[in-house]
Amino acid sequence: MPIKSEAQQEVMALHRIRERLIKNKTALTNQAHGLLSDFGIIFSQGERCFSVMAHIVAASSHVSENIKSLVAMLHEEFLGLKAKLKVIEAKLKQNLTQFPQAEILLSVPGVGYIIASALIACIDKGQAFKSAKDFAVWLGITPRQYASGSHSYMGKISKRGHRYLRKQLIHGARAVLNRYKNENDALKVWGESVAHRRGFNKAVVAIAHKLARIVWHLLQKDVMYQPQHIKA
């Protein structure tokens, strides 16, 4: 486990608070969903749908005042959690400026300020790892390898490593597939080919593994990410 500086520990503390706020917000919306469904009021999952439904319930003449009061209380708590999340995320973004490697990390597809700060908080510049493979193994994002006779094949990832950072890189991998606009970048092309052959979820894990290796190499070389373009 890499030894963390005080600055890294402060960033990690912000991430832990953010994670708890997200869990609380999810639990709250789930509770509201269950409460209203008991009274025949159905709305889609998601915070935006909850906010819309809270306003609809408040204006409805078919909902009792007791239920209106409960929903209003839950929605007020929900808005408070969102406000706290906004403060924490602003602090994470601001704190990135003290780390010179942040610019390198932000140049990587799928890596925004949340993932960049998580990487810095957990591994600094990756100097504790001898290789990109060691980093990927520590993350628990390397597929297990099995052998049978003269044949070997890759199984599921081990999931034995750093759960939080692994989850963040999984988010980044999804962003590469869903939102990265450089369609000619070899990373995007490769990820889409894996998704076509093996399915979206396996492609996400494969890209996350590749992102981990890319991040480590860039940090060691102290260089920005440069897309490798595939000619049409």
SULGI-V98681 format. One line per field, one symbol per residue. ss: DSSP state (~ for helix, > for strand, _ for the rest). A space follows every 10 residues. Layout:
ss->???
This chain:
ss->_____~~~~~ ~~~~~~~~~~ ~~~~~~~~~~ ~~~~~~~___ ______~~~~ ~~~~~~~~~_ ____~~~~~~ ~~~~~~~~~~ ~~~~~~~~~~ ~~~~~~~~__ _~~~~~____ __~~~~~~~~ ~~~_______ _~~~~~~~~_ __>>>>>>__ >>>>>>>___ __~~~~~~~~ ~~~~~~~~__ ____>~~~~~ ~~~~~~~~_~ ~~~~~~~~~~ ~~~~~~~~~~ ~_______>_ __
